[in-house]
Amino acid sequence: MEQKITVQSADKVKIQRPDGQKHNNNYSPRSRIYVRDIKGAMEYFRRSFGFLLLAVFAIIPWLTYQGEQAVLLDIMEQRFRIYGLTLWPQDFTVVAWFAIVAAVALFFVTTIFGRVWCGFMCPQTTWTFIFMWFEKKFEGPRNKRIKLDERKMDFDKFWRKAGKQTGWILVALLTSMTFVGYFTDIRELFLNFFTLDAGFWATFSVLFFTFCTYGNAGYMREIMCTHMCPYARFQSAMFDKDTYT
């Protein structure tokens, strides 16, 4: 027996416009995430490996070779010095080939082992660990941080928040100065910056990257990964079966 289906005319469907006054928490653009402590062998290895890379990043600019800074990417002089190797603008093809090989290797490793870059080698991950360490030391574990944010401001809350912010700013400042030290003499940079004798561009670069590090690792942790990181877009395509090819 055939079953008849009643067809409803489309003109009877009531269309409602979204109310801008109402806010749906399920689609909140920014919700505070309170991270729990994670323990285990893999987590210990992940943090140790990240801090190892951080140590390499911090030490390299201070190394010397034949009386000069071993690694100096001097943009003003258009000369990249990497130990005994000096690269000029006409040698940029070497840098381009290195970048291509690194990108292919990154995608190759991701295809085989998954998102190991984000978990083990991404600078954003490493600096976020450092910032969360300060957060935990001053404000306590997850449950205490939630209760602390729910409280009204008092002296205990003020000094904890101030201590955390101070730690964040110091880490961001040292990170920025180390990074800028790859592009200028790092010893002169530290001396001139703290004696207020640094040039305009050196001072601007240090303050700019300090602000970026402070914001990225302190307040934009997951936003950087989900909305701003270009590698996240590549990963989404690589692991989507419909767009893999």
C-alpha positions in Angstrom: 0.0 0.0 0.0 1.4 3.4 -0.9 1.9 5.9 1.9 1.2 9.5 1.2 3.3 12.1 2.7 1.8 15.5 3.5 3.8 18.2 1.9 3.9 21.5 3.7 4.2 24.7 1.7 7.5 26.5 2.3 5.7 29.8 2.7 4.3 28.6 6.0 7.7 28.2 7.6 8.5 31.0 10.0 12.0 32.4 9.8 13.4 34.0 12.9 16.4 36.2 12.9 19.0 35.6 15.6 18.7 37.9 18.6 21.9 39.8 19.1 20.9 40.5 22.7 21.1 36.8 23.6 24.4 35.0 24.0 24.8 31.3 23.6 27.6 29.9 25.8 28.0 26.9 23.5 29.5 29.2 20.8 31.4 31.6 23.0 34.4 33.1 21.2 36.5 33.0 24.3 35.8 30.9 27.4 38.4 30.7 30.2 40.0 27.3 30.3 41.4 26.0 33.7 44.0 23.4 32.9 44.3 20.4 35.2 47.7 18.9 36.1 48.7 16.0 33.9 51.3 13.4 35.1 52.9 10.5 33.5 55.9 9.3 31.5 54.8 10.8 28.2 53.9 14.1 29.8 57.3 14.2 31.5 59.1 13.5 28.3 57.0 16.1 26.4 57.9 18.9 28.9 61.5 17.9 29.1 61.9 17.8 25.4 60.3 21.2 25.1 62.5 22.7 27.7 65.6 21.2 26.0 64.6 23.0 22.8 64.1 26.2 24.9 67.6 25.9 26.3 69.0 25.5 22.8 67.1 28.6 21.7 68.4 30.6 24.6 72.1 29.5 24.4 72.7 29.7 20.6 72.9 33.6 20.4 75.5 33.6 23.2 77.9 31.2 21.5 81.0 32.7 19.8 83.0 31.5 16.8 86.4 33.0 15.9 85.8 36.0 18.1 82.3 36.8 16.7 78.8 35.8 17.5 78.4 32.4 16.1 74.8 32.9 14.7 73.9 36.4 13.6 71.2 37.1 11.1 72.2 40.7 10.4 69.3 42.1 8.4 70.7 45.7 8.3 74.0 44.5 6.8 72.1 41.9 4.6 74.4 39.2 5.9 73.6 35.9 7.7 76.5 34.5 9.6 76.1 30.9 10.9 79.4 29.9 12.4 81.9 29.9 9.5 79.2 30.1 6.8 78.2 33.6 5.6 75.1 34.0 3.4 74.4 37.1 1.3 71.1 38.0 -0.4 72.2 36.2 -3.6 72.5 33.0 -1.5 68.9 33.2 -0.6 68.1 30.1 -2.7 70.0 28.0 -0.1 67.7 29.3 2.7 64.7 28.7 0.4 65.7 25.1 -0.2 66.3 24.6 3.5 62.8 25.9 4.2 61.3 23.6 1.6 63.0 20.6 3.0 62.0 21.5 6.5 58.3 21.9 5.4 58.3 18.6 3.6 59.8 16.9 6.6 57.3 18.4 8.8 54.3 17.2 6.7 55.9 13.8 6.3 56.4 13.3 10.1 52.8 14.6 10.7 51.4 12.1 8.2 53.1 9.2 9.9 53.1 10.1 13.6 50.3 12.6 13.9 50.5 16.0 15.5 53.8 15.6 17.2 54.9 19.1 16.2 52.1 20.7 18.2 52.7 18.6 21.3 56.5 18.4 21.5 58.2 21.0 19.4 55.9 24.0 18.9 57.3 27.1 20.6 53.7 28.1 21.6 53.4 24.9 23.5 56.7 25.3 25.4 56.0 28.9 26.4 52.5 28.1 27.4 53.9 25.5 29.8 56.2 28.1 31.4 53.3 30.6 31.8 51.0 27.9 33.3 53.8 27.0 35.7 53.8 30.6 37.0 50.0 30.5 37.2 50.1 27.3 39.3 52.8 28.6 41.6 51.0 31.8 42.4 47.3 30.8 42.1 47.4 27.1 43.0 45.9 24.1 41.1 42.8 24.2 39.0 40.1 24.2 41.7 41.9 27.0 43.6 42.3 29.1 40.5 38.6 28.9 39.8 37.7 29.9 43.4 40.2 32.7 43.2 38.7 34.2 40.1 35.2 34.0 41.7 36.3 35.9 44.8 36.3 39.7 45.1 39.6 41.5 45.0 41.4 41.5 48.3 45.1 41.6 49.3 45.6 37.9 48.9 44.1 37.8 45.4 46.0 41.0 44.4 49.4 39.8 45.3 48.9 36.4 43.6 47.7 38.0 40.4 50.5 40.6 40.5 53.1 37.9 41.1 51.8 35.9 38.2 51.8 38.9 35.9 55.3 39.9 36.9 56.6 36.4 36.1 54.8 36.5 32.8 56.3 39.8 31.8 59.8 38.8 32.8 59.7 35.6 30.8 58.2 37.5 27.8 61.0 40.2 28.1 63.8 37.7 28.3 62.3 35.7 25.4 62.0 38.8 23.3 65.6 39.9 24.0 66.9 36.5 23.1 65.0 36.4 19.9 66.1 39.9 18.9 69.6 38.8 19.8 69.6 36.5 16.7 69.5 39.7 14.6 71.9 42.0 16.4 74.8 41.6 18.8 73.1 40.1 21.9 75.7 41.3 24.4 75.4 44.9 23.3 71.6 44.5 23.2 71.3 43.5 26.8 73.8 46.1 28.0 72.2 49.0 26.0 68.6 48.0 26.7 69.0 48.0 30.5 71.1 51.2 30.4 68.4 52.9 28.2 71.0 53.3 25.4 69.5 51.0 22.8 68.4 52.4 19.4 64.8 52.9 18.4 64.4 49.8 16.3 66.1 47.6 18.9 63.9 49.0 21.6 60.8 48.7 19.5 61.5 45.1 18.5 62.1 44.0 22.1 58.9 45.7 23.3 56.9 44.4 20.4 57.9 40.8 20.8 57.5 41.1 24.5 53.9 42.1 24.0 53.3 39.3 21.5 54.8 36.6 23.8 52.9 37.9 26.8 49.6 37.9 24.9 50.1 34.6 23.0 51.2 32.4 25.9 49.2 34.2 28.6 45.8 35.1 27.1 45.6 33.6 23.6 46.8 30.1 24.3 44.2 28.0 22.5 43.2 30.8 20.2 46.6 30.8 18.6 46.3 27.1 17.9 42.7 27.0 16.7 42.4 30.3 14.8 45.8 31.8 14.0 48.3 29.0 13.5 48.7 28.3 9.7 49.9 24.7 10.5 46.6 23.9 12.1 44.9 24.6 8.8 47.3 22.2 7.0 46.7 19.6 9.7 42.9 19.8 9.3 43.3 19.2 5.5 45.8 16.4 6.0 43.6 14.4 8.4 40.3 15.1 6.7 39.5 12.0 4.5 37.5 14.1 2.1 40.4 16.6 1.4 43.4 14.4 2.0 44.3 14.1 -1.7 
